[in-house]
Each structure stands twice: as C-alpha cells, then as structure tokens.
Amino acid sequence: MSWAAICLIWGTTYLAIRIGLETLPPALGSGLRWLTAGTILAAVIVARGGRLPSLRTWPTLALIGFLFITAGNGFVVWAEQWVPSGLTAVLLATTPFWMVGVELMWPGGERPRPLTWVGLLIGFAGIVLLVWPELTSGGAAGASFLLGVIALQGACLTWSIASAHQRRSHLDQQTLGGAAIEMVFGGLMLIAVGSATGEWPRLAFSARSAWAFTYLVVVGSIVGYSAYLHTLKHLPIATISLYSYINPIIAVILGTLVANEPFGLRGAVASLIVLLGVAVVRTTGPNELNAAAESSSHRDQPPVRPQAAEHHARESKNEHGRTAPARPCSPVDGGVGRPETVGVRADR
C-alpha cells in the first residue's frame, strides 16, 4: 500500500505545481511550500519526542537543501511555466544520465561501462525526439520552452552533484529530522530569491492554487515521504525503485486528462525511448550510480542518505528476521527530489 501511495502521490505533484503556478510566483510559491512542510515536520518530530540533527550538521544540511530544493526544485517550478507537467516528469527521469558525468568527474568516482554509454545514446535520442518539434517552432514560445528544458537539465545536474556530495558526507541517521532542516533552509533561500526578484506583489491564492499548495505541502511532501520511509523497511530497493518509471506515466496521463496537455504518439514513443535509456544506464552503471539513481529518481522529495538506508535495513532484519537489500537510496517532482537522496527533491 505504501509503495502504491508513493507511485500515485509523486506522480501527481507535477500537475499540482502546474496548477499552483496559475497564481503563485515560482520562487515564492515553492519557497513557502518547503518552509511550511519543513516547519510542520520538525514540529511533529519534536512533539513526538524525537530530536533534530545537531547544530554542527546544519551547514551541510543547508548546502544539501540549497542543491536539492533551492536550485533543483527551483529550476523545476520555474521550467513548468512553459514545459507541460507530463513532459517535465519524463525529462527529469534522465537524472541518471547526469550522474554518470558527475561520477566520472568526481575525484575517486567510477568510470561508466560500455553499455552505459549505449544507454546514454538511447536516452539522448529519445530526448531529441521528444522536444525537437517545440525547439524548432521558433518565436517566443519556442525560446521559452528551450529555457525550460535547459532549466530542467540544470535541476538534474544539481541533484546529481548533491547526491554525490551527500553519499560521501557523514551525517546523523536522523532521516526525518534532516529532511525537515533541509526543507526549511531550502525554502528560506527560495523565498530570498523571490524577494530579490520582486515576486511579492504577484503572490495570490485562488481556490485552485490554494488546493495545489496544500496538496504539495501535506500530501506531496509529508505524507509521500513518510510512505517512502515505510517502504524502505518492508520492500527490497529493486522493487521500490520501480516508482521512478511509474511516476512519469501518471504525470503524463494526469497532464493530458486534467490540464489538456498535448501528448500524441510521438511523445509516447519518445518517452518510452527515454525510459529505456534510463533503464540501461541504471542497470549497467557504476555501483555508486545505481545507489544514487534511487536517491534522486524523484527530486520533489527529501532523499534518504546511505546511512539511513542501512539503518532501515537493520530495522527490517530485527522485525522480520531477514535483511532487506541495503543499497543506498533516497524526493522534489515535477519536485524536490530526492527524492533524491535525508537530503531533500524535490519536484521532483
């Protein structure tokens, strides 16, 4: 049930972001969302007798919050002003492609295998087929769409860098607490961006955008992430990771049915090619990449750091007499990932 919940919830956040943008400016709307979610989560943890991470870890959590939420989720929300929500979900599924490059450039990172390069070529061909007509349409709409696609790839890049950094950091196993702090820092920095760019006069809530905002805070961030943690204790990582392929399908269906977003045969074929490339990269990539791909497959949500995944595996062994696969895993949707990866993804 929890696995089905994250498939459904994290597949719907892209449309919720699109609806919220009807009246909410991108930086302020997203910043208020994450600040609210982080504050509520932290308050619940303290009220239930839990503890937040020590102050010495807050600078690292702030950095991860910046990469996952402020930059990663900020790019996603900004891009959805012009890129349809379903297409956004498909393009964000290419995060493992960027992880290959980050791992290649990172000191001590692993080099990709030959089949991984094949997967990259397959995925790149799918992306070109998916976006080429819009890119060549010309005019202001074509230019804005191109900027949106570039922003989405920027989100994938920042999530990949954040995942690589987080996997190599040593933080407390305070999964929910770490996520709450990252949400708060990421939200505050987005609010600062919105303030600097003069978004406050444009901030307004309609019935639809208020619903979308509440949904993203309560269901997309808090409920979805809690369900994800529950699946970590009861299901193998290989099973859990299948949601990263289901989320784009749900996002495309909802975008087409609810928001009347165009998605024809070409889009369907191109999306399948992209997901095929993602599958090849994830199954043939370096071990570090496979661990991180799960961490950042949905960057609308706070990711679970490797230490936390091992912690949940030990809990699973204690409760059920067997050890669940403990490969490091994670958020942000058409949020904060990782989601992604506790670092927050955001939209993911």
Summary of the structure (lengths in Angstrom):
residues: 348
radius of gyration: 18.4
end to end distance: 21.0
largest distance: 61.7
contacts: 1545
relative contact order: 0.23
helix: 73%
strand: 1%
